Amino acid sequence: MSKLLRLRATMEKTGKTRADLYRDPSFPKPIKIGPRASAWIEEELDAWIAKRIAATRGTGEAAE
């Protein structure tokens, strides 16, 4: 089951600012959960973080 994270939790998990979340083309896109609410899928954030770690540690995965 997928867990959805709201903006504040997403910023805390990734260390990114609000603007960075929307500006970075490699960052997972949010999904709409209401008329004025969005959330990010935690599994997608975890995969994005893992890819960033792999890219900086030289494990062969290229950064997007």
PDB file with SEQRES, HELIX, SHEET and CRYST1 records, atoms N, CA, C and O in Angstrom:
SEQRES   1 A   64  MET SER LYS LEU LEU ARG LEU ARG ALA THR MET GLU LYS          
SEQRES   2 A   64  THR GLY LYS THR ARG ALA ASP LEU TYR ARG ASP PRO SER          
SEQRES   3 A   64  PHE PRO LYS PRO ILE LYS ILE GLY PRO ARG ALA SER ALA          
SEQRES   4 A   64  TRP ILE GLU GLU GLU LEU ASP ALA TRP ILE ALA LYS ARG          
SEQRES   5 A   64  ILE ALA ALA THR ARG GLY THR GLY GLU ALA ALA GLU              
HELIX    1 AA1 LEU A    7  THR A   14  1                                   8    
HELIX    2 AA2 ARG A   18  ARG A   23  1                                   6    
HELIX    3 AA3 GLU A   42  ARG A   57  1                                  16    
SHEET    1 AA1 3 LEU A   4  LEU A   5  0                                        
SHEET    2 AA1 3 ALA A  37  ILE A  41 -1                                        
SHEET    3 AA1 3 ILE A  31  GLY A  34 -1                                        
CRYST1    1.000    1.000    1.000  90.00  90.00  90.00 P 1           1          
ATOM      1  N   MET A   1       0.842  -1.178   0.000  1.00  0.00           N  
ATOM      2  CA  MET A   1       0.000   0.000   0.000  1.00  0.00           C  
ATOM      3  C   MET A   1       0.888   1.242   0.000  1.00  0.00           C  
ATOM      4  O   MET A   1       1.855   1.318   0.758  1.00  0.00           O  
ATOM      5  N   SER A   2       0.565   2.194  -0.834  1.00  0.00           N  
ATOM      6  CA  SER A   2       1.352   3.412  -0.959  1.00  0.00           C  
ATOM      7  C   SER A   2       0.987   4.417   0.122  1.00  0.00           C  
ATOM      8  O   SER A   2      -0.182   4.597   0.463  1.00  0.00           O  
ATOM      9  N   LYS A   3       2.008   5.061   0.645  1.00  0.00           N  
ATOM     10  CA  LYS A   3       1.794   6.119   1.625  1.00  0.00           C  
ATOM     11  C   LYS A   3       1.975   7.455   0.908  1.00  0.00           C  
ATOM     12  O   LYS A   3       2.903   7.625   0.118  1.00  0.00           O  
ATOM     13  N   LEU A   4       1.084   8.394   1.189  1.00  0.00           N  
ATOM     14  CA  LEU A   4       1.156   9.709   0.586  1.00  0.00           C  
ATOM     15  C   LEU A   4       1.706  10.702   1.601  1.00  0.00           C  
ATOM     16  O   LEU A   4       1.297  10.715   2.762  1.00  0.00           O  
ATOM     17  N   LEU A   5       2.644  11.536   1.142  1.00  0.00           N  
ATOM     18  CA  LEU A   5       3.233  12.544   2.009  1.00  0.00           C  
ATOM     19  C   LEU A   5       2.837  13.931   1.528  1.00  0.00           C  
ATOM     20  O   LEU A   5       2.942  14.240   0.341  1.00  0.00           O  
ATOM     21  N   ARG A   6       2.388  14.752   2.443  1.00  0.00           N  
ATOM     22  CA  ARG A   6       2.032  16.125   2.110  1.00  0.00           C  
ATOM     23  C   ARG A   6       3.306  16.961   1.971  1.00  0.00           C  
ATOM     24  O   ARG A   6       4.411  16.456   2.171  1.00  0.00           O  
ATOM     25  N   LEU A   7       3.147  18.213   1.635  1.00  0.00           N  
ATOM     26  CA  LEU A   7       4.265  19.096   1.324  1.00  0.00           C  
ATOM     27  C   LEU A   7       5.309  19.148   2.437  1.00  0.00           C  
ATOM     28  O   LEU A   7       6.492  18.928   2.176  1.00  0.00           O  
ATOM     29  N   ARG A   8       4.902  19.431   3.652  1.00  0.00           N  
ATOM     30  CA  ARG A   8       5.861  19.586   4.752  1.00  0.00           C  
ATOM     31  C   ARG A   8       6.675  18.300   4.966  1.00  0.00           C  
ATOM     32  O   ARG A   8       7.891  18.357   5.147  1.00  0.00           O  
ATOM     33  N   ALA A   9       6.007  17.157   4.945  1.00  0.00           N  
ATOM     34  CA  ALA A   9       6.703  15.885   5.142  1.00  0.00           C  
ATOM     35  C   ALA A   9       7.659  15.602   3.979  1.00  0.00           C  
ATOM     36  O   ALA A   9       8.744  15.059   4.184  1.00  0.00           O  
ATOM     37  N   THR A  10       7.256  15.968   2.767  1.00  0.00           N  
ATOM     38  CA  THR A  10       8.112  15.776   1.597  1.00  0.00           C  
ATOM     39  C   THR A  10       9.354  16.644   1.696  1.00  0.00           C  
ATOM     40  O   THR A  10      10.455  16.189   1.387  1.00  0.00           O  
ATOM     41  N   MET A  11       9.189  17.888   2.124  1.00  0.00           N  
ATOM     42  CA  MET A  11      10.328  18.780   2.284  1.00  0.00           C  
ATOM     43  C   MET A  11      11.272  18.258   3.369  1.00  0.00           C  
ATOM     44  O   MET A  11      12.492  18.310   3.206  1.00  0.00           O  
ATOM     45  N   GLU A  12      10.719  17.758   4.466  1.00  0.00           N  
ATOM     46  CA  GLU A  12      11.548  17.219   5.538  1.00  0.00           C  
ATOM     47  C   GLU A  12      12.302  15.974   5.098  1.00  0.00           C  
ATOM     48  O   GLU A  12      13.472  15.798   5.436  1.00  0.00           O  
ATOM     49  N   LYS A  13      11.634  15.117   4.349  1.00  0.00           N  
ATOM     50  CA  LYS A  13      12.248  13.848   3.907  1.00  0.00           C  
ATOM     51  C   LYS A  13      13.380  14.088   2.910  1.00  0.00           C  
ATOM     52  O   LYS A  13      14.386  13.380   2.935  1.00  0.00           O  
ATOM     53  N   THR A  14      13.222  15.087   2.031  1.00  0.00           N  
ATOM     54  CA  THR A  14      14.185  15.296   0.953  1.00  0.00           C  
ATOM     55  C   THR A  14      15.175  16.423   1.202  1.00  0.00           C  
ATOM     56  O   THR A  14      16.231  16.467   0.570  1.00  0.00           O  
ATOM     57  N   GLY A  15      14.853  17.328   2.107  1.00  0.00           N  
ATOM     58  CA  GLY A  15      15.714  18.483   2.336  1.00  0.00           C  
ATOM     59  C   GLY A  15      15.569  19.556   1.276  1.00  0.00           C  
ATOM     60  O   GLY A  15      16.361  20.498   1.229  1.00  0.00           O  
ATOM     61  N   LYS A  16      14.570  19.422   0.433  1.00  0.00           N  
ATOM     62  CA  LYS A  16      14.335  20.407  -0.627  1.00  0.00           C  
ATOM     63  C   LYS A  16      13.361  21.478  -0.153  1.00  0.00           C  
ATOM     64  O   LYS A  16      12.535  21.245   0.730  1.00  0.00           O  
ATOM     65  N   THR A  17      13.477  22.651  -0.759  1.00  0.00           N  
ATOM     66  CA  THR A  17      12.529  23.720  -0.483  1.00  0.00           C  
ATOM     67  C   THR A  17      11.276  23.501  -1.321  1.00  0.00           C  
ATOM     68  O   THR A  17      11.267  22.685  -2.243  1.00  0.00           O  
ATOM     69  N   ARG A  18      10.231  24.229  -0.994  1.00  0.00           N  
ATOM     70  CA  ARG A  18       8.982  24.140  -1.755  1.00  0.00           C  
ATOM     71  C   ARG A  18       9.234  24.427  -3.240  1.00  0.00           C  
ATOM     72  O   ARG A  18       8.761  23.698  -4.113  1.00  0.00           O  
ATOM     73  N   ALA A  19       9.983  25.494  -3.510  1.00  0.00           N  
ATOM     74  CA  ALA A  19      10.257  25.853  -4.910  1.00  0.00           C  
ATOM     75  C   ALA A  19      11.033  24.751  -5.619  1.00  0.00           C  
ATOM     76  O   ALA A  19      10.754  24.442  -6.777  1.00  0.00           O  
ATOM     77  N   ASP A  20      12.007  24.157  -4.929  1.00  0.00           N  
ATOM     78  CA  ASP A  20      12.805  23.088  -5.534  1.00  0.00           C  
ATOM     79  C   ASP A  20      11.961  21.877  -5.901  1.00  0.00           C  
ATOM     80  O   ASP A  20      12.218  21.221  -6.911  1.00  0.00           O  
ATOM     81  N   LEU A  21      10.956  21.580  -5.085  1.00  0.00           N  
ATOM     82  CA  LEU A  21      10.099  20.416  -5.367  1.00  0.00           C  
ATOM     83  C   LEU A  21       9.418  20.543  -6.718  1.00  0.00           C  
ATOM     84  O   LEU A  21       9.254  19.553  -7.432  1.00  0.00           O  
ATOM     85  N   TYR A  22       9.026  21.749  -7.068  1.00  0.00           N  
ATOM     86  CA  TYR A  22       8.308  21.967  -8.321  1.00  0.00           C  
ATOM     87  C   TYR A  22       9.234  22.316  -9.482  1.00  0.00           C  
ATOM     88  O   TYR A  22       8.869  22.124 -10.642  1.00  0.00           O  
ATOM     89  N   ARG A  23      10.428  22.828  -9.183  1.00  0.00           N  
ATOM     90  CA  ARG A  23      11.346  23.297 -10.226  1.00  0.00           C  
ATOM     91  C   ARG A  23      12.208  22.171 -10.786  1.00  0.00           C  
ATOM     92  O   ARG A  23      12.556  22.206 -11.967  1.00  0.00           O  
ATOM     93  N   ASP A  24      12.563  21.178  -9.980  1.00  0.00           N  
ATOM     94  CA  ASP A  24      13.476  20.103 -10.382  1.00  0.00           C  
ATOM     95  C   ASP A  24      12.749  19.099 -11.285  1.00  0.00           C  
ATOM     96  O   ASP A  24      11.845  18.398 -10.829  1.00  0.00           O  
ATOM     97  N   PRO A  25      13.145  19.028 -12.572  1.00  0.00           N  
ATOM     98  CA  PRO A  25      12.438  18.115 -13.488  1.00  0.00           C  
ATOM     99  C   PRO A  25      12.641  16.638 -13.166  1.00  0.00           C  
ATOM    100  O   PRO A  25      11.853  15.802 -13.608  1.00  0.00           O  
ATOM    101  N   SER A  26      13.693  16.300 -12.398  1.00  0.00           N  
ATOM    102  CA  SER A  26      13.928  14.895 -12.064  1.00  0.00           C  
ATOM    103  C   SER A  26      13.140  14.453 -10.833  1.00  0.00           C  
ATOM    104  O   SER A  26      13.079  13.264 -10.523  1.00  0.00           O  
ATOM    105  N   PHE A  27      12.542  15.409 -10.140  1.00  0.00           N  
ATOM    106  CA  PHE A  27      11.828  15.097  -8.902  1.00  0.00           C  
ATOM    107  C   PHE A  27      10.440  14.546  -9.221  1.00  0.00           C  
ATOM    108  O   PHE A  27       9.790  15.031 -10.147  1.00  0.00           O  
ATOM    109  N   PRO A  28       9.971  13.540  -8.470  1.00  0.00           N  
ATOM    110  CA  PRO A  28       8.634  12.981  -8.727  1.00  0.00           C  
ATOM    111  C   PRO A  28       7.542  14.056  -8.643  1.00  0.00           C  
ATOM    112  O   PRO A  28       7.611  14.972  -7.823  1.00  0.00           O  
ATOM    113  N   LYS A  29       6.566  13.924  -9.485  1.00  0.00           N  
ATOM    114  CA  LYS A  29       5.460  14.875  -9.522  1.00  0.00           C  
ATOM    115  C   LYS A  29       4.438  14.524  -8.442  1.00  0.00           C  
ATOM    116  O   LYS A  29       4.226  13.351  -8.135  1.00  0.00           O  
ATOM    117  N   PRO A  30       3.809  15.551  -7.870  1.00  0.00           N  
ATOM    118  CA  PRO A  30       2.770  15.289  -6.871  1.00  0.00           C  
ATOM    119  C   PRO A  30       1.489  14.812  -7.540  1.00  0.00           C  
ATOM    120  O   PRO A  30       1.300  14.979  -8.745  1.00  0.00           O  
ATOM    121  N   ILE A  31       0.619  14.218  -6.743  1.00  0.00           N  
ATOM    122  CA  ILE A  31      -0.704  13.846  -7.238  1.00  0.00           C  
ATOM    123  C   ILE A  31      -1.740  14.691  -6.499  1.00  0.00           C  
ATOM    124  O   ILE A  31      -1.523  15.082  -5.353  1.00  0.00           O  
ATOM    125  N   LYS A  32      -2.839  14.965  -7.141  1.00  0.00           N  
ATOM    126  CA  LYS A  32      -3.918  15.726  -6.511  1.00  0.00           C  
ATOM    127  C   LYS A  32      -4.714  14.780  -5.614  1.00  0.00           C  
ATOM    128  O   LYS A  32      -5.119  13.697  -6.036  1.00  0.00           O  
ATOM    129  N   ILE A  33      -4.930  15.208  -4.372  1.00  0.00           N  
ATOM    130  CA  ILE A  33      -5.736  14.411  -3.450  1.00  0.00           C  
ATOM    131  C   ILE A  33      -6.987  15.163  -3.021  1.00  0.00           C  
ATOM    132  O   ILE A  33      -7.776  14.670  -2.215  1.00  0.00           O  
ATOM    133  N   GLY A  34      -7.158  16.352  -3.563  1.00  0.00           N  
ATOM    134  CA  GLY A  34      -8.328  17.173  -3.271  1.00  0.00           C  
ATOM    135  C   GLY A  34      -8.278  18.418  -4.122  1.00  0.00           C  
ATOM    136  O   GLY A  34      -7.317  18.621  -4.864  1.00  0.00           O  
ATOM    137  N   PRO A  35      -9.291  19.254  -4.032  1.00  0.00           N  
ATOM    138  CA  PRO A  35      -9.335  20.467  -4.858  1.00  0.00           C  
ATOM    139  C   PRO A  35      -8.139  21.393  -4.633  1.00  0.00           C  
ATOM    140  O   PRO A  35      -7.674  22.046  -5.568  1.00  0.00           O  
ATOM    141  N   ARG A  36      -7.643  21.452  -3.404  1.00  0.00           N  
ATOM    142  CA  ARG A  36      -6.520  22.335  -3.097  1.00  0.00           C  
ATOM    143  C   ARG A  36      -5.411  21.599  -2.360  1.00  0.00           C  
ATOM    144  O   ARG A  36      -4.664  22.209  -1.594  1.00  0.00           O  
ATOM    145  N   ALA A  37      -5.299  20.308  -2.582  1.00  0.00           N  
ATOM    146  CA  ALA A  37      -4.307  19.512  -1.855  1.00  0.00           C  
ATOM    147  C   ALA A  37      -3.574  18.561  -2.800  1.00  0.00           C  
ATOM    148  O   ALA A  37      -4.167  17.938  -3.681  1.00  0.00           O  
ATOM    149  N   SER A  38      -2.266  18.476  -2.580  1.00  0.00           N  
ATOM    150  CA  SER A  38      -1.419  17.559  -3.337  1.00  0.00           C  
ATOM    151  C   SER A  38      -0.581  16.747  -2.364  1.00  0.00           C  
ATOM    152  O   SER A  38      -0.396  17.130  -1.209  1.00  0.00           O  
ATOM    153  N   ALA A  39      -0.079  15.623  -2.847  1.00  0.00           N  
ATOM    154  CA  ALA A  39       0.788  14.778  -2.035  1.00  0.00           C  
ATOM    155  C   ALA A  39       1.732  14.034  -2.967  1.00  0.00           C  
ATOM    156  O   ALA A  39       1.484  13.903  -4.165  1.00  0.00           O  
ATOM    157  N   TRP A  40       2.818  13.552  -2.383  1.00  0.00           N  
ATOM    158  CA  TRP A  40       3.796  12.773  -3.119  1.00  0.00           C  
ATOM    159  C   TRP A  40       3.734  11.335  -2.643  1.00  0.00           C  
ATOM    160  O   TRP A  40       3.475  11.076  -1.467  1.00  0.00           O  
ATOM    161  N   ILE A  41       3.971  10.394  -3.554  1.00  0.00           N  
ATOM    162  CA  ILE A  41       3.971   8.974  -3.217  1.00  0.00           C  
ATOM    163  C   ILE A  41       5.324   8.647  -2.603  1.00  0.00           C  
ATOM    164  O   ILE A  41       6.365   8.856  -3.226  1.00  0.00           O  
ATOM    165  N   GLU A  42       5.303   8.132  -1.372  1.00  0.00           N  
ATOM    166  CA  GLU A  42       6.536   7.901  -0.628  1.00  0.00           C  
ATOM    167  C   GLU A  42       7.494   6.966  -1.362  1.00  0.00           C  
ATOM    168  O   GLU A  42       8.704   7.191  -1.333  1.00  0.00           O  
ATOM    169  N   GLU A  43       6.990   5.934  -2.012  1.00  0.00           N  
ATOM    170  CA  GLU A  43       7.850   4.999  -2.734  1.00  0.00           C  
ATOM    171  C   GLU A  43       8.613   5.706  -3.854  1.00  0.00           C  
ATOM    172  O   GLU A  43       9.775   5.387  -4.109  1.00  0.00           O  
ATOM    173  N   GLU A  44       7.964   6.668  -4.528  1.00  0.00           N  
ATOM    174  CA  GLU A  44       8.636   7.423  -5.585  1.00  0.00           C  
ATOM    175  C   GLU A  44       9.724   8.311  -4.994  1.00  0.00           C  
ATOM    176  O   GLU A  44      10.788   8.476  -5.591  1.00  0.00           O  
ATOM    177  N   LEU A  45       9.460   8.881  -3.831  1.00  0.00           N  
ATOM    178  CA  LEU A  45      10.479   9.698  -3.164  1.00  0.00           C  
ATOM    179  C   LEU A  45      11.665   8.832  -2.749  1.00  0.00           C  
ATOM    180  O   LEU A  45      12.818   9.229  -2.917  1.00  0.00           O  
ATOM    181  N   ASP A  46      11.380   7.651  -2.207  1.00  0.00           N  
ATOM    182  CA  ASP A  46      12.450   6.738  -1.805  1.00  0.00           C  
ATOM    183  C   ASP A  46      13.317   6.343  -3.003  1.00  0.00           C  
ATOM    184  O   ASP A  46      14.542   6.277  -2.891  1.00  0.00           O  
ATOM    185  N   ALA A  47      12.686   6.085  -4.137  1.00  0.00           N  
ATOM    186  CA  ALA A  47      13.427   5.717  -5.350  1.00  0.00           C  
ATOM    187  C   ALA A  47      14.278   6.893  -5.829  1.00  0.00           C  
ATOM    188  O   ALA A  47      15.417   6.705  -6.255  1.00  0.00           O  
ATOM    189  N   TRP A  48      13.725   8.102  -5.760  1.00  0.00           N  
ATOM    190  CA  TRP A  48      14.462   9.297  -6.168  1.00  0.00           C  
ATOM    191  C   TRP A  48      15.683   9.491  -5.266  1.00  0.00           C  
ATOM    192  O   TRP A  48      16.776   9.779  -5.754  1.00  0.00           O  
ATOM    193  N   ILE A  49      15.499   9.334  -3.961  1.00  0.00           N  
ATOM    194  CA  ILE A  49      16.603   9.470  -3.008  1.00  0.00           C  
ATOM    195  C   ILE A  49      17.675   8.410  -3.289  1.00  0.00           C  
ATOM    196  O   ILE A  49      18.866   8.719  -3.301  1.00  0.00           O  
ATOM    197  N   ALA A  50      17.256   7.181  -3.512  1.00  0.00           N  
ATOM    198  CA  ALA A  50      18.206   6.096  -3.799  1.00  0.00           C  
ATOM    199  C   ALA A  50      19.007   6.400  -5.061  1.00  0.00           C  
ATOM    200  O   ALA A  50      20.208   6.132  -5.115  1.00  0.00           O  
ATOM    201  N   LYS A  51      18.353   6.954  -6.069  1.00  0.00           N  
ATOM    202  CA  LYS A  51      19.031   7.295  -7.318  1.00  0.00           C  
ATOM    203  C   LYS A  51      20.060   8.398  -7.079  1.00  0.00           C  
ATOM    204  O   LYS A  51      21.156   8.354  -7.638  1.00  0.00           O  
ATOM    205  N   ARG A  52      19.716   9.379  -6.257  1.00  0.00           N  
ATOM    206  CA  ARG A  52      20.650  10.471  -5.929  1.00  0.00           C  
ATOM    207  C   ARG A  52      21.864   9.910  -5.187  1.00  0.00           C  
ATOM    208  O   ARG A  52      23.002  10.288  -5.469  1.00  0.00           O  
ATOM    209  N   ILE A  53      21.613   9.010  -4.240  1.00  0.00           N  
ATOM    210  CA  ILE A  53      22.712   8.399  -3.483  1.00  0.00           C  
ATOM    211  C   ILE A  53      23.608   7.610  -4.422  1.00  0.00           C  
ATOM    212  O   ILE A  53      24.831   7.736  -4.362  1.00  0.00           O  
ATOM    213  N   ALA A  54      23.016   6.798  -5.288  1.00  0.00           N  
ATOM    214  CA  ALA A  54      23.794   5.992  -6.229  1.00  0.00           C  
ATOM    215  C   ALA A  54      24.634   6.878  -7.143  1.00  0.00           C  
ATOM    216  O   ALA A  54      25.781   6.547  -7.444  1.00  0.00           O  
ATOM    217  N   ALA A  55      24.076   7.993  -7.583  1.00  0.00           N  
ATOM    218  CA  ALA A  55      24.799   8.887  -8.489  1.00  0.00           C  
ATOM    219  C   ALA A  55      25.998   9.526  -7.794  1.00  0.00           C  
ATOM    220  O   ALA A  55      27.042   9.710  -8.418  1.00  0.00           O  
ATOM    221  N   THR A  56      25.867   9.860  -6.530  1.00  0.00           N  
ATOM    222  CA  THR A  56      26.980  10.511  -5.827  1.00  0.00           C  
ATOM    223  C   THR A  56      27.990   9.519  -5.285  1.00  0.00           C  
ATOM    224  O   THR A  56      29.130   9.891  -5.006  1.00  0.00           O  
ATOM    225  N   ARG A  57      27.595   8.259  -5.131  1.00  0.00           N  
ATOM    226  CA  ARG A  57      28.501   7.240  -4.613  1.00  0.00           C  
ATOM    227  C   ARG A  57      29.215   6.474  -5.727  1.00  0.00           C  
ATOM    228  O   ARG A  57      30.074   5.634  -5.460  1.00  0.00           O  
ATOM    229  N   GLY A  58      28.849   6.775  -6.988  1.00  0.00           N  
ATOM    230  CA  GLY A  58      29.519   6.135  -8.111  1.00  0.00           C  
ATOM    231  C   GLY A  58      29.187   4.669  -8.259  1.00  0.00           C  
ATOM    232  O   GLY A  58      30.057   3.873  -8.612  1.00  0.00           O  
ATOM    233  N   THR A  59      27.933   4.289  -7.995  1.00  0.00           N  
ATOM    234  CA  THR A  59      27.563   2.876  -8.112  1.00  0.00           C  
ATOM    235  C   THR A  59      27.045   2.532  -9.501  1.00  0.00           C  
ATOM    236  O   THR A  59      26.487   1.453  -9.700  1.00  0.00           O  
ATOM    237  N   GLY A  60      27.220   3.425 -10.457  1.00  0.00           N  
ATOM    238  CA  GLY A  60      26.860   3.099 -11.823  1.00  0.00           C  
ATOM    239  C   GLY A  60      25.544   3.686 -12.301  1.00  0.00           C  
ATOM    240  O   GLY A  60      25.351   3.817 -13.510  1.00  0.00           O  
ATOM    241  N   GLU A  61      24.640   4.041 -11.417  1.00  0.00           N  
ATOM    242  CA  GLU A  61      23.387   4.634 -11.870  1.00  0.00           C  
ATOM    243  C   GLU A  61      23.612   6.095 -12.162  1.00  0.00           C  
ATOM    244  O   GLU A  61      24.171   6.826 -11.344  1.00  0.00           O  
ATOM    245  N   ALA A  62      23.175   6.520 -13.333  1.00  0.00           N  
ATOM    246  CA  ALA A  62      23.340   7.922 -13.714  1.00  0.00           C  
ATOM    247  C   ALA A  62      22.203   8.765 -13.156  1.00  0.00           C  
ATOM    248  O   ALA A  62      21.067   8.304 -13.044  1.00  0.00           O  
ATOM    249  N   ALA A  63      22.519   9.986 -12.815  1.00  0.00           N  
ATOM    250  CA  ALA A  63      21.489  10.924 -12.351  1.00  0.00           C  
ATOM    251  C   ALA A  63      20.690  11.419 -13.533  1.00  0.00           C  
ATOM    252  O   ALA A  63      21.226  11.558 -14.632  1.00  0.00           O  
ATOM    253  N   GLU A  64      19.433  11.684 -13.324  1.00  0.00           N  
ATOM    254  CA  GLU A  64      18.590  12.234 -14.398  1.00  0.00           C  
ATOM    255  C   GLU A  64      18.782  13.714 -14.492  1.00  0.00           C  
ATOM    256  O   GLU A  64      18.162  14.365 -15.334  1.00  0.00           O  
TER     257      GLU A  64                                                      
END                                                                             
